[in-house]
């Protein structure tokens, strides 16, 4: 009889766990709808939800969480002080946006620099800190990797301090959650830096790209990231009733999908997470490696719905195919053949083809034909969008 009661008890537990899993799956969407995702309890490290947590991914500006970690280490031991100043070098000045954009020799305090790094996600400021702390970007990257190894981030490799795309710079959802927990537990005195939604720099007000800070009840950090190859990433934390959770979402196709998935994970974690950790109390350290632990990284550029990644061009091509049933290259060839009779017709036909099919353009807006070149304001906005959202 006791055995029967025990069996029934476990069947009941399994049934409740299955219901929870189904609810969370429905809320967060199919695993194929986005990249890796992970939800953990910040205090215990207990894993509430995991979807390909060990698949390597391009971290984009989530990289700056490690840069911030090293800055906080330097402040703790006194090698860096909040009132110290960091200087804009030629290398910092030359990096792509998002950035503050000071001239070479321009200075800012460490305190302002930390806000610029976290809130504005300034790529130039990350370079300024790297050069101040270790003398060069390669030396700073070596320290980042040594720190990652010490923290147990076994599938992470850093190449630069800001997350601008490099094919060798990779991480995983598990490693990013590990880093987030380390920041929370080891440097609680800097927690408020991640809660700020804006900062003043001169006369400008710079706003955070982490919209969950404004839209999700209890959200209190941490960092977003975006490059075309990575898609839209976020490490997000929230606290309710004294319980803090960390959600990691990598490779979303849009910022809205990223935010929705992270919010869904956090909401269901607060509602049902206690059941999950009761039934399956795996932690970040004990969770078995996923079957695809050696997979990735996936280049998200073809799937990302962002203008700077060529999405408008893909939309136009798809619309052309839908309306004519003919691939764009074939249409252009046909137009040129039909226009070969006169010079004027050739000019008109070439102009038509260019007007409808923009040339390949990267995030900076370069490479567009004269007929399709964006306005100066739009190009500037695209450049600012290129490396962070």
C-alpha atoms as a printed R data frame, in Angstrom:
    type eleno elety resid chain resno      x      y       z
1   ATOM     1    CA   UNK     A     1  0.000  0.000   0.000
2   ATOM     2    CA   UNK     A     2  2.729  2.579   0.850
3   ATOM     3    CA   UNK     A     3  4.345  1.822  -2.494
4   ATOM     4    CA   UNK     A     4  1.044  2.474  -4.259
5   ATOM     5    CA   UNK     A     5  0.644  5.794  -2.459
6   ATOM     6    CA   UNK     A     6  4.182  6.742  -3.387
7   ATOM     7    CA   UNK     A     7  3.593  5.889  -7.032
8   ATOM     8    CA   UNK     A     8  0.397  7.897  -7.108
9   ATOM     9    CA   UNK     A     9  2.205 10.805  -5.516
10  ATOM    10    CA   UNK     A    10  4.892 10.772  -8.198
11  ATOM    11    CA   UNK     A    11  2.299 10.433 -10.951
12  ATOM    12    CA   UNK     A    12  0.578 13.502  -9.551
13  ATOM    13    CA   UNK     A    13  3.851 15.396  -9.523
14  ATOM    14    CA   UNK     A    14  4.636 14.412 -13.086
15  ATOM    15    CA   UNK     A    15  1.159 15.467 -14.227
16  ATOM    16    CA   UNK     A    16  1.492 18.888 -12.609
17  ATOM    17    CA   UNK     A    17  4.949 19.295 -14.105
18  ATOM    18    CA   UNK     A    18  3.608 18.387 -17.558
19  ATOM    19    CA   UNK     A    19  0.844 20.977 -17.236
20  ATOM    20    CA   UNK     A    20  3.399 23.611 -16.242
21  ATOM    21    CA   UNK     A    21  5.683 22.704 -19.132
22  ATOM    22    CA   UNK     A    22  2.809 22.919 -21.609
23  ATOM    23    CA   UNK     A    23  1.758 26.320 -20.268
24  ATOM    24    CA   UNK     A    24  5.290 27.682 -20.465
25  ATOM    25    CA   UNK     A    25  5.771 26.275 -23.965
26  ATOM    26    CA   UNK     A    26  2.561 27.978 -25.119
27  ATOM    27    CA   UNK     A    27  3.581 31.272 -23.551
28  ATOM    28    CA   UNK     A    28  7.099 31.383 -24.918
29  ATOM    29    CA   UNK     A    29  6.386 29.914 -28.323
30  ATOM    30    CA   UNK     A    30  7.959 27.086 -30.238
31  ATOM    31    CA   UNK     A    31 11.659 26.485 -29.763
32  ATOM    32    CA   UNK     A    32 12.080 26.993 -33.484
33  ATOM    33    CA   UNK     A    33 10.481 30.442 -33.332
34  ATOM    34    CA   UNK     A    34 13.581 31.931 -31.767
35  ATOM    35    CA   UNK     A    35 17.062 31.082 -30.558
36  ATOM    36    CA   UNK     A    36 18.216 29.755 -27.187
37  ATOM    37    CA   UNK     A    37 16.433 30.759 -23.993
38  ATOM    38    CA   UNK     A    38 16.968 30.171 -20.294
39  ATOM    39    CA   UNK     A    39 15.157 31.101 -17.076
40  ATOM    40    CA   UNK     A    40 16.852 30.721 -13.694
41  ATOM    41    CA   UNK     A    41 16.384 31.694 -10.070
42  ATOM    42    CA   UNK     A    42 18.987 34.377  -9.364
43  ATOM    43    CA   UNK     A    43 19.576 33.347  -5.765
44  ATOM    44    CA   UNK     A    44 19.868 29.567  -6.084
45  ATOM    45    CA   UNK     A    45 20.751 29.219  -9.753
46  ATOM    46    CA   UNK     A    46 17.895 26.722 -10.134
47  ATOM    47    CA   UNK     A    47 16.889 26.282 -13.782
48  ATOM    48    CA   UNK     A    48 13.183 26.850 -14.389
49  ATOM    49    CA   UNK     A    49 13.208 26.651 -18.188
50  ATOM    50    CA   UNK     A    50 15.911 25.782 -20.701
51  ATOM    51    CA   UNK     A    51 15.860 25.771 -24.492
52  ATOM    52    CA   UNK     A    52 19.238 24.988 -26.093
53  ATOM    53    CA   UNK     A    53 21.134 26.612 -23.194
54  ATOM    54    CA   UNK     A    54 24.516 25.411 -24.468
55  ATOM    55    CA   UNK     A    55 24.195 26.339 -28.128
56  ATOM    56    CA   UNK     A    56 26.894 28.851 -29.008
57  ATOM    57    CA   UNK     A    57 25.617 32.232 -30.124
58  ATOM    58    CA   UNK     A    58 27.009 35.636 -31.043
59  ATOM    59    CA   UNK     A    59 26.488 37.677 -27.837
60  ATOM    60    CA   UNK     A    60 26.475 41.163 -29.423
61  ATOM    61    CA   UNK     A    61 26.345 43.835 -26.700
62  ATOM    62    CA   UNK     A    62 25.687 41.298 -23.952
63  ATOM    63    CA   UNK     A    63 29.494 41.244 -24.105
64  ATOM    64    CA   UNK     A    64 29.453 44.513 -22.166
65  ATOM    65    CA   UNK     A    65 28.253 42.649 -19.073
66  ATOM    66    CA   UNK     A    66 31.730 41.124 -18.855
67  ATOM    67    CA   UNK     A    67 33.320 44.523 -19.494
68  ATOM    68    CA   UNK     A    68 31.241 45.925 -16.619
69  ATOM    69    CA   UNK     A    69 32.267 42.995 -14.393
70  ATOM    70    CA   UNK     A    70 35.961 43.786 -14.902
71  ATOM    71    CA   UNK     A    71 35.371 47.518 -14.322
72  ATOM    72    CA   UNK     A    72 33.686 46.677 -11.011
73  ATOM    73    CA   UNK     A    73 36.660 44.479 -10.074
74  ATOM    74    CA   UNK     A    74 39.017 47.385 -10.722
75  ATOM    75    CA   UNK     A    75 36.893 49.737  -8.629
76  ATOM    76    CA   UNK     A    76 36.806 47.276  -5.730
77  ATOM    77    CA   UNK     A    77 40.570 46.927  -5.508
78  ATOM    78    CA   UNK     A    78 41.138 50.664  -5.984
79  ATOM    79    CA   UNK     A    79 42.971 50.607  -9.315
80  ATOM    80    CA   UNK     A    80 40.080 52.635 -10.718
81  ATOM    81    CA   UNK     A    81 38.037 55.375  -9.064
82  ATOM    82    CA   UNK     A    82 34.705 56.859 -10.060
83  ATOM    83    CA   UNK     A    83 36.243 60.308 -10.493
84  ATOM    84    CA   UNK     A    84 39.067 59.050 -12.726
85  ATOM    85    CA   UNK     A    85 38.818 59.905 -16.411
86  ATOM    86    CA   UNK     A    86 38.944 57.654 -19.445
87  ATOM    87    CA   UNK     A    87 40.213 59.023 -22.765
88  ATOM    88    CA   UNK     A    88 38.977 58.637 -26.329
89  ATOM    89    CA   UNK     A    89 41.682 57.109 -28.516
90  ATOM    90    CA   UNK     A    90 41.754 56.898 -32.290
91  ATOM    91    CA   UNK     A    91 40.628 53.280 -32.037
92  ATOM    92    CA   UNK     A    92 37.680 54.234 -29.827
93  ATOM    93    CA   UNK     A    93 36.747 57.106 -32.103
94  ATOM    94    CA   UNK     A    94 36.723 54.827 -35.154
95  ATOM    95    CA   UNK     A    95 34.314 52.132 -33.909
96  ATOM    96    CA   UNK     A    96 30.787 51.785 -35.239
97  ATOM    97    CA   UNK     A    97 27.721 53.031 -33.337
98  ATOM    98    CA   UNK     A    98 26.106 52.824 -30.922
99  ATOM    99    CA   UNK     A    99 28.608 55.258 -29.369
100 ATOM   100    CA   UNK     A   100 29.060 58.561 -27.565
101 ATOM   101    CA   UNK     A   101 31.310 59.958 -30.299
102 ATOM   102    CA   UNK     A   102 33.794 62.151 -28.420
103 ATOM   103    CA   UNK     A   103 36.743 63.473 -30.459
104 ATOM   104    CA   UNK     A   104 40.180 61.928 -30.018
105 ATOM   105    CA   UNK     A   105 41.466 63.087 -26.651
106 ATOM   106    CA   UNK     A   106 37.957 63.635 -25.293
107 ATOM   107    CA   UNK     A   107 37.456 62.547 -21.688
108 ATOM   108    CA   UNK     A   108 34.700 61.404 -19.349
109 ATOM   109    CA   UNK     A   109 34.645 60.220 -15.761
110 ATOM   110    CA   UNK     A   110 34.539 56.521 -14.963
111 ATOM   111    CA   UNK     A   111 31.115 57.022 -13.366
112 ATOM   112    CA   UNK     A   112 29.663 58.575 -16.531
113 ATOM   113    CA   UNK     A   113 31.443 55.960 -18.618
114 ATOM   114    CA   UNK     A   114 29.760 53.098 -16.746
115 ATOM   115    CA   UNK     A   115 26.351 54.617 -17.437
116 ATOM   116    CA   UNK     A   116 27.258 55.142 -21.096
117 ATOM   117    CA   UNK     A   117 28.398 51.522 -21.321
118 ATOM   118    CA   UNK     A   118 25.233 50.061 -19.802
119 ATOM   119    CA   UNK     A   119 22.509 52.534 -20.781
120 ATOM   120    CA   UNK     A   120 23.704 53.814 -24.161
121 ATOM   121    CA   UNK     A   121 25.648 50.593 -24.860
122 ATOM   122    CA   UNK     A   122 28.450 52.785 -26.187
123 ATOM   123    CA   UNK     A   123 30.984 50.787 -28.194
124 ATOM   124    CA   UNK     A   124 33.607 53.532 -28.034
125 ATOM   125    CA   UNK     A   125 33.361 53.722 -24.243
126 ATOM   126    CA   UNK     A   126 34.004 49.971 -24.020
127 ATOM   127    CA   UNK     A   127 37.239 50.503 -25.970
128 ATOM   128    CA   UNK     A   128 38.172 53.416 -23.696
129 ATOM   129    CA   UNK     A   129 37.768 51.232 -20.605
130 ATOM   130    CA   UNK     A   130 39.705 48.360 -22.178
131 ATOM   131    CA   UNK     A   131 42.637 50.611 -23.003
132 ATOM   132    CA   UNK     A   132 42.583 52.273 -19.566
133 ATOM   133    CA   UNK     A   133 42.476 48.981 -17.640
134 ATOM   134    CA   UNK     A   134 44.738 46.670 -19.669
135 ATOM   135    CA   UNK     A   135 46.448 48.978 -22.176
136 ATOM   136    CA   UNK     A   136 44.949 47.453 -25.322
137 ATOM   137    CA   UNK     A   137 41.894 45.629 -26.616
138 ATOM   138    CA   UNK     A   138 43.729 42.276 -27.093
139 ATOM   139    CA   UNK     A   139 45.053 42.394 -23.523
140 ATOM   140    CA   UNK     A   140 41.605 43.246 -22.187
141 ATOM   141    CA   UNK     A   141 40.044 40.422 -24.213
142 ATOM   142    CA   UNK     A   142 42.566 38.027 -22.670
143 ATOM   143    CA   UNK     A   143 41.445 39.147 -19.216
144 ATOM   144    CA   UNK     A   144 37.802 38.743 -20.235
145 ATOM   145    CA   UNK     A   145 38.487 35.162 -21.260
146 ATOM   146    CA   UNK     A   146 40.420 34.406 -18.080
147 ATOM   147    CA   UNK     A   147 37.551 35.817 -16.022
148 ATOM   148    CA   UNK     A   148 35.004 33.813 -17.998
149 ATOM   149    CA   UNK     A   149 36.959 30.621 -17.330
150 ATOM   150    CA   UNK     A   150 37.127 31.426 -13.607
151 ATOM   151    CA   UNK     A   151 33.358 31.974 -13.484
152 ATOM   152    CA   UNK     A   152 32.676 28.684 -15.256
153 ATOM   153    CA   UNK     A   153 31.637 30.154 -18.618
154 ATOM   154    CA   UNK     A   154 33.141 27.200 -20.456
155 ATOM   155    CA   UNK     A   155 31.635 27.820 -23.896
156 ATOM   156    CA   UNK     A   156 32.392 31.542 -24.129
157 ATOM   157    CA   UNK     A   157 35.151 33.321 -25.999
158 ATOM   158    CA   UNK     A   158 35.612 37.079 -26.156
159 ATOM   159    CA   UNK     A   159 37.523 39.015 -28.818
160 ATOM   160    CA   UNK     A   160 36.519 42.607 -28.044
161 ATOM   161    CA   UNK     A   161 34.947 44.490 -25.102
162 ATOM   162    CA   UNK     A   162 31.860 45.840 -26.882
163 ATOM   163    CA   UNK     A   163 30.241 42.962 -28.800
164 ATOM   164    CA   UNK     A   164 30.691 44.295 -32.319
165 ATOM   165    CA   UNK     A   165 30.471 41.239 -34.513
166 ATOM   166    CA   UNK     A   166 33.432 38.899 -34.754
167 ATOM   167    CA   UNK     A   167 32.976 35.277 -35.891
168 ATOM   168    CA   UNK     A   168 35.095 33.999 -32.987
169 ATOM   169    CA   UNK     A   169 33.231 35.886 -30.267
170 ATOM   170    CA   UNK     A   170 30.614 33.470 -28.922
171 ATOM   171    CA   UNK     A   171 28.744 32.612 -25.763
172 ATOM   172    CA   UNK     A   172 25.690 30.632 -24.623
173 ATOM   173    CA   UNK     A   173 22.511 31.267 -22.672
174 ATOM   174    CA   UNK     A   174 23.894 29.263 -19.729
175 ATOM   175    CA   UNK     A   175 27.136 31.248 -19.701
176 ATOM   176    CA   UNK     A   176 25.327 34.575 -19.886
177 ATOM   177    CA   UNK     A   177 23.058 33.604 -16.996
178 ATOM   178    CA   UNK     A   178 26.175 32.593 -15.046
179 ATOM   179    CA   UNK     A   179 27.718 36.011 -15.690
180 ATOM   180    CA   UNK     A   180 24.507 37.808 -14.709
181 ATOM   181    CA   UNK     A   181 24.367 35.916 -11.391
182 ATOM   182    CA   UNK     A   182 28.008 36.742 -10.712
183 ATOM   183    CA   UNK     A   183 27.356 40.452 -11.267
184 ATOM   184    CA   UNK     A   184 24.354 40.381  -8.927
185 ATOM   185    CA   UNK     A   185 25.991 38.382  -6.140
186 ATOM   186    CA   UNK     A   186 29.482 39.882  -6.205
187 ATOM   187    CA   UNK     A   187 28.712 43.543  -6.973
188 ATOM   188    CA   UNK     A   188 25.338 44.408  -5.404
189 ATOM   189    CA   UNK     A   189 26.582 47.969  -4.815
190 ATOM   190    CA   UNK     A   190 26.363 48.575  -8.565
191 ATOM   191    CA   UNK     A   191 22.916 47.002  -9.087
192 ATOM   192    CA   UNK     A   192 21.215 50.359  -9.601
193 ATOM   193    CA   UNK     A   193 23.341 50.976 -12.717
194 ATOM   194    CA   UNK     A   194 21.316 48.338 -14.551
195 ATOM   195    CA   UNK     A   195 17.942 49.770 -13.527
196 ATOM   196    CA   UNK     A   196 18.434 53.201 -15.078
197 ATOM   197    CA   UNK     A   197 16.384 53.950 -18.183
198 ATOM   198    CA   UNK     A   198 18.238 57.104 -19.255
199 ATOM   199    CA   UNK     A   199 21.247 59.310 -18.591
200 ATOM   200    CA   UNK     A   200 22.326 62.870 -19.235
201 ATOM   201    CA   UNK     A   201 25.396 63.517 -21.354
202 ATOM   202    CA   UNK     A   202 25.925 67.207 -21.887
203 ATOM   203    CA   UNK     A   203 22.637 68.539 -23.176
204 ATOM   204    CA   UNK     A   204 21.512 65.180 -24.546
205 ATOM   205    CA   UNK     A   205 19.374 62.598 -22.790
206 ATOM   206    CA   UNK     A   206 20.420 59.093 -23.771
207 ATOM   207    CA   UNK     A   207 17.844 56.345 -23.283
208 ATOM   208    CA   UNK     A   208 18.222 52.649 -22.575
209 ATOM   209    CA   UNK     A   209 17.371 50.093 -25.239
210 ATOM   210    CA   UNK     A   210 16.015 47.776 -22.514
211 ATOM   211    CA   UNK     A   211 12.304 48.554 -22.790
212 ATOM   212    CA   UNK     A   212 11.398 45.808 -20.312
213 ATOM   213    CA   UNK     A   213 12.549 48.204 -17.587
214 ATOM   214    CA   UNK     A   214  9.476 50.279 -18.413
215 ATOM   215    CA   UNK     A   215  6.986 47.613 -19.465
216 ATOM   216    CA   UNK     A   216  7.487 44.655 -17.108
217 ATOM   217    CA   UNK     A   217  6.467 44.929 -13.469
218 ATOM   218    CA   UNK     A   218  9.499 44.299 -11.285
219 ATOM   219    CA   UNK     A   219 12.135 44.492 -14.040
220 ATOM   220    CA   UNK     A   220 15.484 45.645 -12.645
221 ATOM   221    CA   UNK     A   221 18.154 44.938 -15.305
222 ATOM   222    CA   UNK     A   222 20.275 43.961 -17.204
223 ATOM   223    CA   UNK     A   223 21.372 44.359 -20.879
224 ATOM   224    CA   UNK     A   224 20.212 44.101 -24.489
225 ATOM   225    CA   UNK     A   225 22.283 43.331 -27.564
226 ATOM   226    CA   UNK     A   226 21.875 43.358 -31.319
227 ATOM   227    CA   UNK     A   227 23.952 42.799 -34.411
228 ATOM   228    CA   UNK     A   228 22.603 41.325 -37.619
229 ATOM   229    CA   UNK     A   229 24.457 38.037 -37.183
230 ATOM   230    CA   UNK     A   230 23.193 37.575 -33.611
231 ATOM   231    CA   UNK     A   231 19.627 38.795 -33.877
232 ATOM   232    CA   UNK     A   232 18.054 40.472 -30.866
233 ATOM   233    CA   UNK     A   233 19.447 39.315 -27.501
234 ATOM   234    CA   UNK     A   234 18.655 40.178 -23.905
235 ATOM   235    CA   UNK     A   235 19.649 39.247 -20.383
236 ATOM   236    CA   UNK     A   236 16.767 40.469 -18.248
237 ATOM   237    CA   UNK     A   237 16.182 40.302 -14.503
238 ATOM   238    CA   UNK     A   238 13.105 41.028 -12.422
239 ATOM   239    CA   UNK     A   239 12.154 40.842  -8.744
240 ATOM   240    CA   UNK     A   240  8.751 40.183  -7.232
241 ATOM   241    CA   UNK     A   241  7.956 39.422  -3.586
242 ATOM   242    CA   UNK     A   242 11.623 39.110  -2.769
243 ATOM   243    CA   UNK     A   243 12.316 36.564  -5.506
244 ATOM   244    CA   UNK     A   244 14.601 37.472  -8.393
245 ATOM   245    CA   UNK     A   245 14.678 35.703 -11.761
246 ATOM   246    CA   UNK     A   246 17.017 35.955 -14.742
247 ATOM   247    CA   UNK     A   247 15.819 35.380 -18.304
248 ATOM   248    CA   UNK     A   248 18.170 35.022 -21.260
249 ATOM   249    CA   UNK     A   249 16.834 35.217 -24.811
250 ATOM   250    CA   UNK     A   250 19.135 34.949 -27.824
251 ATOM   251    CA   UNK     A   251 18.507 35.271 -31.547
252 ATOM   252    CA   UNK     A   252 15.037 36.786 -31.725
253 ATOM   253    CA   UNK     A   253 14.029 38.098 -35.149
254 ATOM   254    CA   UNK     A   254 12.753 41.432 -33.805
255 ATOM   255    CA   UNK     A   255 13.079 43.465 -30.634
256 ATOM   256    CA   UNK     A   256  9.380 42.903 -29.970
257 ATOM   257    CA   UNK     A   257  9.734 39.120 -30.163
258 ATOM   258    CA   UNK     A   258 12.751 39.292 -27.857
259 ATOM   259    CA   UNK     A   259 10.921 41.413 -25.284
260 ATOM   260    CA   UNK     A   260  7.755 39.323 -25.451
261 ATOM   261    CA   UNK     A   261  9.621 36.066 -24.986
262 ATOM   262    CA   UNK     A   262 11.659 37.393 -22.070
263 ATOM   263    CA   UNK     A   263  8.563 38.850 -20.395
264 ATOM   264    CA   UNK     A   264  6.668 35.570 -20.867
265 ATOM   265    CA   UNK     A   265  9.507 33.593 -19.318
266 ATOM   266    CA   UNK     A   266  9.705 35.914 -16.317
267 ATOM   267    CA   UNK     A   267  5.941 36.039 -15.787
268 ATOM   268    CA   UNK     A   268  5.547 32.263 -15.843
269 ATOM   269    CA   UNK     A   269  8.606 31.876 -13.668
270 ATOM   270    CA   UNK     A   270  7.029 34.029 -10.974
271 ATOM   271    CA   UNK     A   271  3.724 32.211 -11.288
272 ATOM   272    CA   UNK     A   272  4.885 28.616 -11.605
273 ATOM   273    CA   UNK     A   273  8.643 28.542 -11.065
274 ATOM   274    CA   UNK     A   274  8.410 27.194  -7.526
275 ATOM   275    CA   UNK     A   275  6.755 24.027  -8.885
276 ATOM   276    CA   UNK     A   276  9.439 23.524 -11.495
277 ATOM   277    CA   UNK     A   277 12.331 23.895  -9.085
278 ATOM   278    CA   UNK     A   278 10.537 21.556  -6.654
279 ATOM   279    CA   UNK     A   279 10.185 18.762  -9.203
280 ATOM   280    CA   UNK     A   280 13.416 19.209 -11.159
281 ATOM   281    CA   UNK     A   281 15.904 21.197  -9.061
282 ATOM   282    CA   UNK     A   282 18.710 21.329 -11.629
283 ATOM   283    CA   UNK     A   283 20.995 24.356 -11.407
284 ATOM   284    CA   UNK     A   284 23.188 26.179 -13.876
285 ATOM   285    CA   UNK     A   285 26.076 23.993 -12.739
286 ATOM   286    CA   UNK     A   286 24.247 20.640 -12.643
287 ATOM   287    CA   UNK     A   287 21.947 20.948 -15.663
288 ATOM   288    CA   UNK     A   288 23.137 18.276 -18.130
289 ATOM   289    CA   UNK     A   289 24.677 19.557 -21.326
290 ATOM   290    CA   UNK     A   290 22.101 19.791 -24.084
291 ATOM   291    CA   UNK     A   291 22.255 17.440 -27.061
292 ATOM   292    CA   UNK     A   292 23.291 20.359 -29.289
293 ATOM   293    CA   UNK     A   293 25.931 21.635 -26.879
294 ATOM   294    CA   UNK     A   294 28.455 21.817 -29.693
295 ATOM   295    CA   UNK     A   295 26.099 23.520 -32.139
296 ATOM   296    CA   UNK     A   296 26.024 27.072 -33.373
297 ATOM   297    CA   UNK     A   297 26.568 29.842 -33.802
298 ATOM   298    CA   UNK     A   298 23.742 30.546 -36.236
299 ATOM   299    CA   UNK     A   299 24.033 33.599 -38.466
300 ATOM   300    CA   UNK     A   300 20.663 35.328 -38.035
301 ATOM   301    CA   UNK     A   301 21.124 37.943 -40.753
302 ATOM   302    CA   UNK     A   302 18.821 36.209 -43.289
303 ATOM   303    CA   UNK     A   303 16.028 35.984 -40.690
304 ATOM   304    CA   UNK     A   304 16.354 39.233 -38.765
305 ATOM   305    CA   UNK     A   305 13.584 41.698 -39.557
306 ATOM   306    CA   UNK     A   306 15.651 44.870 -39.401
307 ATOM   307    CA   UNK     A   307 16.219 47.439 -42.127
308 ATOM   308    CA   UNK     A   308 19.955 47.621 -41.421
309 ATOM   309    CA   UNK     A   309 20.242 43.869 -42.058
310 ATOM   310    CA   UNK     A   310 18.714 44.086 -45.538
311 ATOM   311    CA   UNK     A   311 15.180 43.164 -44.527
312 ATOM   312    CA   UNK     A   312 13.625 45.851 -46.743
313 ATOM   313    CA   UNK     A   313 15.503 44.482 -49.719
314 ATOM   314    CA   UNK     A   314 14.257 40.964 -48.962
315 ATOM   315    CA   UNK     A   315 10.699 42.274 -48.589
316 ATOM   316    CA   UNK     A   316 10.907 44.014 -51.955
317 ATOM   317    CA   UNK     A   317 12.273 40.906 -53.617
318 ATOM   318    CA   UNK     A   318  9.531 38.787 -52.096
319 ATOM   319    CA   UNK     A   319  6.895 41.274 -53.232
320 ATOM   320    CA   UNK     A   320  8.341 41.277 -56.740
321 ATOM   321    CA   UNK     A   321  8.274 37.496 -56.905
322 ATOM   322    CA   UNK     A   322  4.701 37.433 -55.635
323 ATOM   323    CA   UNK     A   323  3.515 39.979 -58.180
324 ATOM   324    CA   UNK     A   324  5.396 38.733 -61.235
325 ATOM   325    CA   UNK     A   325  6.344 35.164 -60.420
326 ATOM   326    CA   UNK     A   326  9.819 35.990 -61.737
327 ATOM   327    CA   UNK     A   327 12.998 36.266 -59.645
328 ATOM   328    CA   UNK     A   328 14.485 39.757 -59.495
329 ATOM   329    CA   UNK     A   329 17.686 38.875 -61.360
330 ATOM   330    CA   UNK     A   330 15.671 37.414 -64.220
331 ATOM   331    CA   UNK     A   331 13.517 40.557 -64.361
332 ATOM   332    CA   UNK     A   332 16.598 42.765 -64.526
333 ATOM   333    CA   UNK     A   333 18.090 40.669 -67.306
334 ATOM   334    CA   UNK     A   334 14.810 40.785 -69.229
335 ATOM   335    CA   UNK     A   335 14.560 44.564 -68.858
336 ATOM   336    CA   UNK     A   336 18.094 45.020 -70.134
337 ATOM   337    CA   UNK     A   337 17.532 42.705 -73.127
338 ATOM   338    CA   UNK     A   338 14.321 44.522 -74.071
339 ATOM   339    CA   UNK     A   339 16.036 47.890 -73.692
340 ATOM   340    CA   UNK     A   340 19.094 47.069 -75.772
341 ATOM   341    CA   UNK     A   341 17.617 48.711 -78.883
342 ATOM   342    CA   UNK     A   342 18.352 52.342 -77.998
343 ATOM   343    CA   UNK     A   343 20.628 54.122 -75.597
344 ATOM   344    CA   UNK     A   344 17.718 56.067 -74.084
345 ATOM   345    CA   UNK     A   345 15.703 52.919 -73.476
346 ATOM   346    CA   UNK     A   346 18.733 51.309 -71.849
347 ATOM   347    CA   UNK     A   347 19.129 54.230 -69.452
348 ATOM   348    CA   UNK     A   348 15.431 54.166 -68.594
349 ATOM   349    CA   UNK     A   349 15.424 50.408 -68.075
350 ATOM   350    CA   UNK     A   350 18.544 50.445 -65.923
351 ATOM   351    CA   UNK     A   351 17.045 53.234 -63.845
352 ATOM   352    CA   UNK     A   352 13.840 51.237 -63.368
353 ATOM   353    CA   UNK     A   353 15.756 48.174 -62.257
354 ATOM   354    CA   UNK     A   354 17.845 50.139 -59.776
355 ATOM   355    CA   UNK     A   355 14.870 51.979 -58.405
356 ATOM   356    CA   UNK     A   356 13.098 48.763 -57.572
357 ATOM   357    CA   UNK     A   357 16.059 46.684 -56.442
358 ATOM   358    CA   UNK     A   358 18.486 48.378 -54.041
359 ATOM   359    CA   UNK     A   359 22.095 47.281 -54.078
360 ATOM   360    CA   UNK     A   360 23.483 45.372 -51.125
361 ATOM   361    CA   UNK     A   361 23.965 47.669 -48.119
362 ATOM   362    CA   UNK     A   362 25.432 47.016 -44.715
363 ATOM   363    CA   UNK     A   363 24.458 48.562 -41.390
364 ATOM   364    CA   UNK     A   364 26.272 51.805 -42.140
365 ATOM   365    CA   UNK     A   365 24.028 52.423 -45.146
366 ATOM   366    CA   UNK     A   366 26.898 52.143 -47.642
367 ATOM   367    CA   UNK     A   367 26.529 50.434 -50.979
368 ATOM   368    CA   UNK     A   368 23.097 51.782 -51.923
369 ATOM   369    CA   UNK     A   369 22.575 53.006 -55.469
370 ATOM   370    CA   UNK     A   370 21.819 56.671 -56.047
371 ATOM   371    CA   UNK     A   371 18.176 55.885 -56.823
372 ATOM   372    CA   UNK     A   372 17.663 54.078 -53.511
373 ATOM   373    CA   UNK     A   373 20.030 55.893 -51.147
374 ATOM   374    CA   UNK     A   374 18.274 56.788 -47.872
375 ATOM   375    CA   UNK     A   375 18.109 60.351 -46.681
376 ATOM   376    CA   UNK     A   376 20.967 61.560 -44.488
377 ATOM   377    CA   UNK     A   377 18.755 61.420 -41.408
378 ATOM   378    CA   UNK     A   378 17.623 57.903 -42.187
379 ATOM   379    CA   UNK     A   379 21.180 56.741 -42.830
380 ATOM   380    CA   UNK     A   380 22.261 58.188 -39.499
381 ATOM   381    CA   UNK     A   381 19.398 56.423 -37.759
382 ATOM   382    CA   UNK     A   382 20.369 53.161 -39.443
383 ATOM   383    CA   UNK     A   383 23.950 53.563 -38.303
384 ATOM   384    CA   UNK     A   384 22.851 54.187 -34.733
385 ATOM   385    CA   UNK     A   385 20.638 51.091 -34.909
386 ATOM   386    CA   UNK     A   386 23.367 48.921 -36.390
387 ATOM   387    CA   UNK     A   387 24.976 47.519 -33.281
388 ATOM   388    CA   UNK     A   388 22.434 47.790 -30.517
389 ATOM   389    CA   UNK     A   389 18.721 47.535 -29.793
